[in-house]
Protein backbone atom coordinates (compact mmCIF):
# COMPACT_ATOMS: atom_id res chain seq x y z
CA UNK A 1 0.00 0.00 0.00
CA UNK A 2 1.40 3.41 -0.99
CA UNK A 3 -0.21 5.98 1.31
CA UNK A 4 0.17 9.74 1.04
CA UNK A 5 1.05 11.54 4.26
CA UNK A 6 0.04 14.95 5.57
CA UNK A 7 2.13 16.27 8.46
CA UNK A 8 0.83 19.58 9.81
CA UNK A 9 0.53 21.69 12.91
CA UNK A 10 -1.94 24.26 14.14
CA UNK A 11 -2.55 26.36 17.23
CA UNK A 12 -5.62 26.22 19.44
CA UNK A 13 -6.64 28.33 22.44
CA UNK A 14 -6.06 26.26 25.59
CA UNK A 15 -9.73 26.51 26.61
CA UNK A 16 -10.83 24.92 23.32
CA UNK A 17 -8.20 22.22 22.76
CA UNK A 18 -10.28 19.10 23.42
CA UNK A 19 -13.35 20.30 21.52
CA UNK A 20 -11.21 21.38 18.57
CA UNK A 21 -9.28 18.08 18.50
CA UNK A 22 -12.57 16.20 18.57
CA UNK A 23 -13.83 18.20 15.57
CA UNK A 24 -10.57 17.80 13.63
CA UNK A 25 -10.39 14.04 14.20
CA UNK A 26 -14.06 13.65 13.24
CA UNK A 27 -13.40 15.47 9.96
CA UNK A 28 -10.44 13.18 9.30
CA UNK A 29 -12.43 10.03 10.10
CA UNK A 30 -15.40 11.05 7.94
CA UNK A 31 -12.96 11.90 5.15
CA UNK A 32 -11.46 8.41 5.14
CA UNK A 33 -8.10 9.47 6.61
CA UNK A 34 -6.02 7.50 9.07
CA UNK A 35 -4.27 9.02 12.07
CA UNK A 36 -0.55 8.25 11.94
CA UNK A 37 0.65 10.55 14.75
CA UNK A 38 -0.62 13.15 17.18
CA UNK A 39 1.38 15.31 19.57
CA UNK A 40 0.32 18.23 21.75
CA UNK A 41 2.69 20.97 22.92
CA UNK A 42 1.22 23.01 25.78
CA UNK A 43 4.30 25.08 26.56
CA UNK A 44 3.19 28.22 24.67
CA UNK A 45 0.27 30.58 25.29
CA UNK A 46 -1.84 28.49 22.89
CA UNK A 47 -1.67 24.73 22.53
CA UNK A 48 0.11 23.56 19.38
CA UNK A 49 -1.11 20.33 17.81
CA UNK A 50 1.20 18.30 15.57
CA UNK A 51 -0.77 15.88 13.45
CA UNK A 52 0.13 13.40 10.75
CA UNK A 53 -2.59 11.82 8.65
CA UNK A 54 -2.38 9.33 5.82
CA UNK A 55 -4.65 8.35 2.97
CA UNK A 56 -4.50 6.15 -0.09
CA UNK A 57 -5.82 9.01 -2.28
CA UNK A 58 -3.85 12.29 -1.98
CA UNK A 59 -7.01 14.18 -2.97
CA UNK A 60 -8.54 13.21 0.38
CA UNK A 61 -5.73 15.07 2.15
CA UNK A 62 -6.41 18.20 0.08
CA UNK A 63 -10.11 17.98 0.90
CA UNK A 64 -9.27 17.59 4.60
CA UNK A 65 -7.14 20.76 4.54
CA UNK A 66 -10.03 22.67 2.94
CA UNK A 67 -12.44 21.44 5.60
CA UNK A 68 -9.95 22.06 8.40
CA UNK A 69 -9.86 25.77 7.58
CA UNK A 70 -13.54 25.94 8.61
CA UNK A 71 -12.93 24.76 12.18
CA UNK A 72 -13.57 27.90 14.23
CA UNK A 73 -11.05 27.57 17.07
CA UNK A 74 -7.98 26.87 14.91
CA UNK A 75 -5.64 29.86 14.88
CA UNK A 76 -3.23 28.80 12.13
CA UNK A 77 -2.56 25.73 10.02
CA UNK A 78 0.82 24.85 8.55
CA UNK A 79 1.78 21.72 6.65
CA UNK A 80 5.25 20.83 7.90
CA UNK A 81 7.70 18.23 6.75
CA UNK A 82 10.49 18.75 9.28
CA UNK A 83 8.24 17.87 12.23
CA UNK A 84 7.69 14.24 11.16
CA UNK A 85 10.96 13.06 12.73
CA UNK A 86 9.83 13.89 16.28
CA UNK A 87 6.33 12.42 15.97
CA UNK A 88 5.38 9.10 17.45
CA UNK A 89 3.81 6.93 14.77
CA UNK A 90 1.03 4.71 16.05
N, CA, C and O atoms as a MOPAC input file, in Angstrom:
PM7 MOZYME 1SCF
protein

 N      0.83900 1    -1.16400 1     0.00000 1
 C      0.00000 1     0.00000 1     0.00000 1
 C      0.88900 1     1.23300 1     0.00000 1
 O      1.83500 1     1.31200 1     0.78500 1
 N      0.60100 1     2.20100 1    -0.87100 1
 C      1.40300 1     3.40700 1    -0.99200 1
 C      0.57100 1     4.60500 1    -0.54400 1
 O     -0.07400 1     5.25700 1    -1.36500 1
 N      0.58500 1     4.89400 1     0.75100 1
 C     -0.20900 1     5.97900 1     1.31000 1
 C      0.49000 1     7.31400 1     1.12700 1
 O      1.71800 1     7.40000 1     1.10500 1
 N     -0.33600 1     8.37000 1     0.99400 1
 C      0.16900 1     9.74000 1     1.04000 1
 C      0.07200 1    10.20900 1     2.47800 1
 O     -0.83500 1     9.81100 1     3.20900 1
 N      1.01100 1    11.06000 1     2.88500 1
 C      1.05300 1    11.54000 1     4.26400 1
 C      0.86600 1    13.04400 1     4.30200 1
 O      1.28800 1    13.75700 1     3.39100 1
 N      0.23300 1    13.52100 1     5.35800 1
 C      0.04400 1    14.94700 1     5.56900 1
 C      0.48100 1    15.29000 1     6.98500 1
 O     -0.29700 1    15.12700 1     7.92600 1
 N      1.72000 1    15.76700 1     7.15400 1
 C      2.13300 1    16.27200 1     8.46200 1
 C      1.77400 1    17.75900 1     8.53900 1
 O      2.03400 1    18.51000 1     7.59800 1
 N      1.18200 1    18.18000 1     9.64500 1
 C      0.83000 1    19.57700 1     9.80900 1
 C      0.78900 1    19.94000 1    11.28000 1
 O      0.79600 1    19.07000 1    12.15200 1
 N      0.74500 1    21.23800 1    11.54300 1
 C      0.53200 1    21.69300 1    12.91100 1
 C     -0.36800 1    22.90700 1    12.89000 1
 O     -0.42400 1    23.64800 1    11.90800 1
 N     -1.06600 1    23.09600 1    13.98800 1
 C     -1.93500 1    24.25500 1    14.13600 1
 C     -2.02400 1    24.62200 1    15.60900 1
 O     -1.75400 1    23.80200 1    16.48700 1
 N     -2.40900 1    25.87300 1    15.86400 1
 C     -2.54900 1    26.36300 1    17.23100 1
 C     -4.01400 1    26.43300 1    17.61400 1
 O     -4.88900 1    26.66200 1    16.77900 1
 N     -4.25900 1    26.22700 1    18.91000 1
 C     -5.61600 1    26.21900 1    19.44400 1
 C     -5.59200 1    26.91600 1    20.80300 1
 O     -4.67800 1    26.67500 1    21.59200 1
 N     -6.57000 1    27.77300 1    21.09800 1
 C     -6.63700 1    28.33200 1    22.44300 1
 C     -6.77100 1    27.20600 1    23.47200 1
 O     -7.50700 1    26.24400 1    23.25200 1
 N     -6.07000 1    27.32500 1    24.57500 1
 C     -6.06000 1    26.25700 1    25.58500 1
 C     -7.46200 1    25.86600 1    26.04600 1
 O     -7.70700 1    24.69200 1    26.32600 1
 N     -8.37100 1    26.80700 1    26.13000 1
 C     -9.72500 1    26.50900 1    26.60500 1
 C    -10.53200 1    25.68900 1    25.60300 1
 O    -11.57200 1    25.13200 1    25.95500 1
 N    -10.06400 1    25.61000 1    24.36100 1
 C    -10.83500 1    24.91900 1    23.32100 1
 C    -10.12200 1    23.69500 1    22.74800 1
 O    -10.58000 1    23.13400 1    21.75300 1
 N     -9.03200 1    23.27800 1    23.34400 1
 C     -8.20400 1    22.22200 1    22.76000 1
 C     -8.96200 1    20.91600 1    22.53700 1
 O     -8.95400 1    20.38000 1    21.43000 1
 N     -9.61000 1    20.40600 1    23.56600 1
 C    -10.27900 1    19.10100 1    23.42400 1
 C    -11.42700 1    19.14400 1    22.42400 1
 O    -11.56900 1    18.22900 1    21.61300 1
 N    -12.24500 1    20.18600 1    22.46900 1
 C    -13.35000 1    20.30300 1    21.52000 1
 C    -12.84300 1    20.42500 1    20.08800 1
 O    -13.40500 1    19.83200 1    19.16700 1
 N    -11.77600 1    21.19800 1    19.91000 1
 C    -11.21200 1    21.37800 1    18.57100 1
 C    -10.60300 1    20.08700 1    18.05700 1
 O    -10.80000 1    19.73400 1    16.89400 1
 N     -9.85700 1    19.36700 1    18.91000 1
 C     -9.28300 1    18.08500 1    18.49500 1
 C    -10.38400 1    17.09400 1    18.12100 1
 O    -10.25300 1    16.35100 1    17.14800 1
 N    -11.45400 1    17.08800 1    18.88800 1
 C    -12.57100 1    16.19900 1    18.57200 1
 C    -13.14000 1    16.51700 1    17.19000 1
 O    -13.42400 1    15.60300 1    16.41500 1
 N    -13.30800 1    17.79400 1    16.87600 1
 C    -13.83000 1    18.19700 1    15.56800 1
 C    -12.86300 1    17.82800 1    14.44300 1
 O    -13.28100 1    17.31600 1    13.40400 1
 N    -11.57700 1    18.08700 1    14.65000 1
 C    -10.56500 1    17.79700 1    13.63100 1
 C    -10.49700 1    16.29100 1    13.34300 1
 O    -10.47000 1    15.87500 1    12.18400 1
 N    -10.47000 1    15.48700 1    14.39800 1
 C    -10.38800 1    14.03700 1    14.19700 1
 C    -11.66600 1    13.47700 1    13.57500 1
 O    -11.61000 1    12.50100 1    12.82700 1
 N    -12.80900 1    14.07800 1    13.87500 1
 C    -14.06000 1    13.65000 1    13.24400 1
 C    -14.03800 1    13.95600 1    11.74600 1
 O    -14.48600 1    13.14100 1    10.93900 1
 N    -13.52400 1    15.11800 1    11.37600 1
 C    -13.40400 1    15.46800 1     9.95800 1
 C    -12.48400 1    14.47600 1     9.25400 1
 O    -12.78100 1    14.02900 1     8.14600 1
 N    -11.37700 1    14.13500 1     9.89100 1
 C    -10.43800 1    13.17500 1     9.29800 1
 C    -11.09100 1    11.80700 1     9.12800 1
 O    -10.96300 1    11.18000 1     8.07600 1
 N    -11.79000 1    11.34600 1    10.15900 1
 C    -12.42900 1    10.02500 1    10.10300 1
 C    -13.49800 1     9.98400 1     9.00900 1
 O    -13.55400 1     9.04000 1     8.22100 1
 N    -14.34400 1    11.01600 1     8.97000 1
 C    -15.39800 1    11.04900 1     7.94200 1
 C    -14.81200 1    11.16600 1     6.54300 1
 O    -15.42900 1    10.74000 1     5.56600 1
 N    -13.61300 1    11.74700 1     6.44900 1
 C    -12.96400 1    11.90400 1     5.15200 1
 C    -12.15100 1    10.70000 1     4.72200 1
 O    -11.50200 1    10.73500 1     3.67700 1
 N    -12.17600 1     9.62800 1     5.51400 1
 C    -11.45600 1     8.41400 1     5.14300 1
 C     -9.96300 1     8.46600 1     5.40600 1
 O     -9.20700 1     7.69800 1     4.81200 1
 N     -9.52300 1     9.35800 1     6.28700 1
 C     -8.10100 1     9.47200 1     6.60700 1
 C     -7.76600 1     8.63200 1     7.82500 1
 O     -8.63800 1     8.29200 1     8.62500 1
 N     -6.49900 1     8.30500 1     7.95000 1
 C     -6.01700 1     7.49800 1     9.07000 1
 C     -5.01900 1     8.32400 1     9.87600 1
 O     -4.13300 1     8.96600 1     9.31100 1
 N     -5.16800 1     8.30200 1    11.18400 1
 C     -4.26600 1     9.02000 1    12.07100 1
 C     -2.96300 1     8.24400 1    12.19900 1
 O     -2.96200 1     7.08900 1    12.62600 1
 N     -1.85400 1     8.88000 1    11.82900 1
 C     -0.54600 1     8.24800 1    11.94200 1
 C      0.19200 1     8.74000 1    13.17400 1
 O      0.96200 1     7.98800 1    13.77100 1
 N     -0.03100 1    10.00500 1    13.57300 1
 C      0.64700 1    10.55200 1    14.75100 1
 C     -0.09700 1    11.78000 1    15.24200 1
 O     -0.72300 1    12.51000 1    14.47300 1
 N     -0.00500 1    11.98300 1    16.54900 1
 C     -0.62300 1    13.14500 1    17.18300 1
 C      0.23400 1    13.53600 1    18.37500 1
 O      0.56400 1    12.69400 1    19.21000 1
 N      0.59500 1    14.81200 1    18.45700 1
 C      1.38100 1    15.30900 1    19.57100 1
 C      0.85100 1    16.67900 1    19.95500 1
 O      0.48300 1    17.46900 1    19.08500 1
 N      0.81000 1    16.96500 1    21.23800 1
 C      0.31600 1    18.23400 1    21.74900 1
 C      1.42700 1    18.91500 1    22.53600 1
 O      2.02800 1    18.31200 1    23.42500 1
 N      1.69900 1    20.17700 1    22.20300 1
 C      2.69400 1    20.97000 1    22.91900 1
 C      1.94800 1    22.08900 1    23.65100 1
 O      1.39100 1    22.98700 1    23.01900 1
 N      1.94100 1    22.03200 1    24.96900 1
 C      1.21900 1    23.00700 1    25.78300 1
 C      2.13500 1    24.04700 1    26.41100 1
 O      1.72300 1    24.73400 1    27.34500 1
 N      3.34200 1    24.17900 1    25.93300 1
 C      4.30400 1    25.07600 1    26.56400 1
 C      4.11300 1    26.54100 1    26.17900 1
 O      4.63100 1    27.41700 1    26.87100 1
 N      3.39500 1    26.83600 1    25.10800 1
 C      3.19000 1    28.21700 1    24.66600 1
 C      1.84900 1    28.74500 1    25.20400 1
 O      1.13000 1    28.03800 1    25.91000 1
 N      1.53300 1    29.98400 1    24.85900 1
 C      0.26700 1    30.58500 1    25.28900 1
 C     -0.92600 1    29.80500 1    24.74200 1
 O     -1.92300 1    29.62100 1    25.44000 1
 N     -0.82700 1    29.35200 1    23.50700 1
 C     -1.83700 1    28.49200 1    22.89400 1
 C     -1.26900 1    27.08900 1    22.76800 1
 O     -0.05400 1    26.91800 1    22.66900 1
 N     -2.13100 1    26.09200 1    22.77200 1
 C     -1.67300 1    24.72600 1    22.52800 1
 C     -1.33700 1    24.57200 1    21.05200 1
 O     -2.03700 1    25.10400 1    20.19000 1
 N     -0.27800 1    23.85200 1    20.76700 1
 C      0.10700 1    23.55800 1    19.38500 1
 C     -0.07600 1    22.06400 1    19.17400 1
 O      0.44600 1    21.24600 1    19.93100 1
 N     -0.82100 1    21.72400 1    18.14100 1
 C     -1.11300 1    20.33300 1    17.81100 1
 C     -0.29400 1    19.95500 1    16.58400 1
 O     -0.35800 1    20.62500 1    15.55300 1
 N      0.47200 1    18.88100 1    16.70100 1
 C      1.20100 1    18.30100 1    15.57400 1
 C      0.44300 1    17.04700 1    15.17900 1
 O      0.17900 1    16.18400 1    16.01700 1
 N      0.09700 1    16.94600 1    13.92400 1
 C     -0.76700 1    15.87800 1    13.45100 1
 C     -0.19700 1    15.31500 1    12.16100 1
 O      0.26700 1    16.06600 1    11.30300 1
 N     -0.23000 1    14.00800 1    12.02300 1
 C      0.13100 1    13.39800 1    10.75200 1
 C     -0.98300 1    12.44300 1    10.37900 1
 O     -1.35000 1    11.55200 1    11.14500 1
 N     -1.51400 1    12.65100 1     9.17800 1
 C     -2.58600 1    11.81700 1     8.65400 1
 C     -2.09300 1    11.11600 1     7.40400 1
 O     -1.14900 1    11.56800 1     6.75700 1
 N     -2.73600 1    10.01200 1     7.07000 1
 C     -2.37600 1     9.32600 1     5.82400 1
 C     -3.64800 1     8.89000 1     5.11100 1
 O     -4.69300 1     8.68200 1     5.72700 1
 N     -3.52800 1     8.75900 1     3.80300 1
 C     -4.65100 1     8.34500 1     2.96600 1
 C     -4.10800 1     7.69800 1     1.70400 1
 O     -3.01200 1     8.01700 1     1.24400 1
 N     -4.88200 1     6.80000 1     1.16200 1
 C     -4.49900 1     6.15300 1    -0.09100 1
 C     -4.58100 1     7.14800 1    -1.25000 1
 O     -3.73500 1     7.13800 1    -2.14400 1
 N     -5.60600 1     8.00900 1    -1.22900 1
 C     -5.82400 1     9.00600 1    -2.28500 1
 C     -5.34700 1    10.37600 1    -1.79400 1
 O     -5.90600 1    10.88800 1    -0.82400 1
 N     -4.34000 1    10.99000 1    -2.41800 1
 C     -3.85000 1    12.29200 1    -1.97600 1
 C     -4.92500 1    13.38300 1    -2.03700 1
 O     -4.84000 1    14.37300 1    -1.30900 1
 N     -5.91800 1    13.21400 1    -2.88400 1
 C     -7.01100 1    14.17800 1    -2.97000 1
 C     -7.79500 1    14.28100 1    -1.67100 1
 O     -8.34500 1    15.33700 1    -1.35800 1
 N     -7.84900 1    13.19000 1    -0.91300 1
 C     -8.54000 1    13.21400 1     0.38000 1
 C     -7.82600 1    14.12100 1     1.37100 1
 O     -8.46700 1    14.75300 1     2.21000 1
 N     -6.50000 1    14.18700 1     1.27800 1
 C     -5.73200 1    15.07000 1     2.14800 1
 C     -5.98300 1    16.53600 1     1.80400 1
 O     -6.07400 1    17.38100 1     2.69500 1
 N     -6.09600 1    16.83600 1     0.50200 1
 C     -6.41400 1    18.20100 1     0.07900 1
 C     -7.80000 1    18.60900 1     0.56100 1
 O     -7.99000 1    19.73000 1     1.03400 1
 N     -8.75900 1    17.71100 1     0.44300 1
 C    -10.11000 1    17.98300 1     0.90200 1
 C    -10.13200 1    18.20900 1     2.41700 1
 O    -10.84000 1    19.09200 1     2.90300 1
 N     -9.36400 1    17.41700 1     3.15900 1
 C     -9.27000 1    17.58500 1     4.59800 1
 C     -8.75300 1    18.98100 1     4.94100 1
 O     -9.30900 1    19.64400 1     5.81600 1
 N     -7.70200 1    19.43300 1     4.26700 1
 C     -7.14400 1    20.76200 1     4.54200 1
 C     -8.18800 1    21.84900 1     4.28100 1
 O     -8.27000 1    22.81900 1     5.03500 1
 N     -8.97300 1    21.69900 1     3.23500 1
 C    -10.02900 1    22.67200 1     2.94500 1
 C    -11.05800 1    22.68800 1     4.06900 1
 O    -11.47100 1    23.75700 1     4.51800 1
 N    -11.46600 1    21.52700 1     4.51700 1
 C    -12.44300 1    21.43800 1     5.59900 1
 C    -11.85600 1    21.93100 1     6.92100 1
 O    -12.56400 1    22.54300 1     7.72100 1
 N    -10.59800 1    21.67500 1     7.15200 1
 C     -9.95300 1    22.06400 1     8.39800 1
 C     -9.96000 1    23.57900 1     8.57500 1
 O    -10.04500 1    24.06800 1     9.70100 1
 N     -9.87400 1    24.30700 1     7.50400 1
 C     -9.86200 1    25.77000 1     7.57600 1
 C    -11.20000 1    26.32900 1     8.07000 1
 O    -11.28800 1    27.51100 1     8.40300 1
 N    -12.22900 1    25.49900 1     8.11900 1
 C    -13.53900 1    25.94300 1     8.60800 1
 C    -13.75800 1    25.65100 1    10.08900 1
 O    -14.80800 1    26.00000 1    10.62900 1
 N    -12.80300 1    25.02800 1    10.75400 1
 C    -12.93100 1    24.76100 1    12.18400 1
 C    -12.64100 1    26.07300 1    12.91300 1
 O    -11.55700 1    26.63800 1    12.77000 1
 N    -13.58700 1    26.54600 1    13.67500 1
 C    -13.56600 1    27.90300 1    14.22600 1
 C    -12.38500 1    28.17900 1    15.15200 1
 O    -11.76900 1    29.23900 1    15.04100 1
 N    -12.05300 1    27.28500 1    16.04300 1
 C    -11.04800 1    27.57300 1    17.07000 1
 C     -9.59700 1    27.45900 1    16.60700 1
 O     -8.69100 1    27.78200 1    17.37500 1
 N     -9.35300 1    27.01500 1    15.39100 1
 C     -7.98000 1    26.86800 1    14.91400 1
 C     -7.42300 1    28.23800 1    14.54200 1
 O     -8.03200 1    28.98700 1    13.77800 1
 N     -6.25400 1    28.55000 1    15.09900 1
 C     -5.64300 1    29.85900 1    14.88500 1
 C     -4.83000 1    29.88200 1    13.59200 1
 O     -4.93800 1    30.83800 1    12.82300 1
 N     -4.03700 1    28.87800 1    13.33900 1
 C     -3.23100 1    28.80500 1    12.12600 1
 C     -3.00200 1    27.34000 1    11.77400 1
 O     -3.02100 1    26.46400 1    12.63900 1
 N     -2.78800 1    27.09600 1    10.49400 1
 C     -2.55900 1    25.73200 1    10.01800 1
 C     -1.35000 1    25.76500 1     9.09000 1
 O     -1.30200 1    26.54300 1     8.13800 1
 N     -0.37400 1    24.90500 1     9.38400 1
 C      0.82400 1    24.85300 1     8.55500 1
 C      1.19600 1    23.40800 1     8.24900 1
 O      1.49400 1    22.64400 1     9.16800 1
 N      1.18600 1    23.02000 1     6.98200 1
 C      1.77600 1    21.71500 1     6.65200 1
 C      3.27700 1    21.80800 1     6.91400 1
 O      3.92400 1    22.76500 1     6.49100 1
 N      3.82400 1    20.82700 1     7.60200 1
 C      5.25400 1    20.82800 1     7.90100 1
 C      5.84200 1    19.46500 1     7.59200 1
 O      5.21400 1    18.42900 1     7.81500 1
 N      7.04100 1    19.49000 1     7.08300 1
 C      7.70000 1    18.23400 1     6.75100 1
 C      8.81900 1    17.93100 1     7.73700 1
 O      9.16900 1    16.76900 1     7.94500 1
 N      9.38200 1    18.97700 1     8.34800 1
 C     10.49000 1    18.74700 1     9.27600 1
 C     10.01300 1    18.20400 1    10.61400 1
 O     10.83500 1    17.69700 1    11.37700 1
 N      8.74500 1    18.28100 1    10.93200 1
 C      8.23900 1    17.86700 1    12.22600 1
 C      8.05300 1    16.35200 1    12.30700 1
 O      7.95500 1    15.80700 1    13.40600 1
 N      8.00500 1    15.67100 1    11.18300 1
 C      7.69400 1    14.23700 1    11.16100 1
 C      8.68000 1    13.44300 1    11.98300 1
 O      8.28400 1    12.45200 1    12.59600 1
 N      9.93700 1    13.82000 1    12.02900 1
 C     10.95700 1    13.05700 1    12.72900 1
 C     10.69200 1    12.95900 1    14.22900 1
 O     11.09000 1    11.97100 1    14.84500 1
 N     10.03600 1    13.94400 1    14.83600 1
 C      9.82700 1    13.88800 1    16.27700 1
 C      8.46900 1    13.32400 1    16.66500 1
 O      8.15800 1    13.21900 1    17.85200 1
 N      7.66200 1    12.96000 1    15.68300 1
 C      6.33300 1    12.41900 1    15.97400 1
 C      6.40200 1    10.94400 1    16.30200 1
 O      7.28300 1    10.22600 1    15.83000 1
 N      5.48500 1    10.51200 1    17.09600 1
 C      5.37900 1     9.10400 1    17.45300 1
 C      4.32600 1     8.45600 1    16.55700 1
 O      3.14200 1     8.77600 1    16.66000 1
 N      4.74000 1     7.57400 1    15.70500 1
 C      3.81500 1     6.93300 1    14.76600 1
 C      3.12600 1     5.77000 1    15.47300 1
 O      3.77500 1     4.91600 1    16.07700 1
 N      1.82100 1     5.75800 1    15.38500 1
 C      1.03400 1     4.70800 1    16.04600 1
 C      1.04200 1     3.43100 1    15.22900 1
 O      0.43300 1     2.43900 1    15.62800 1

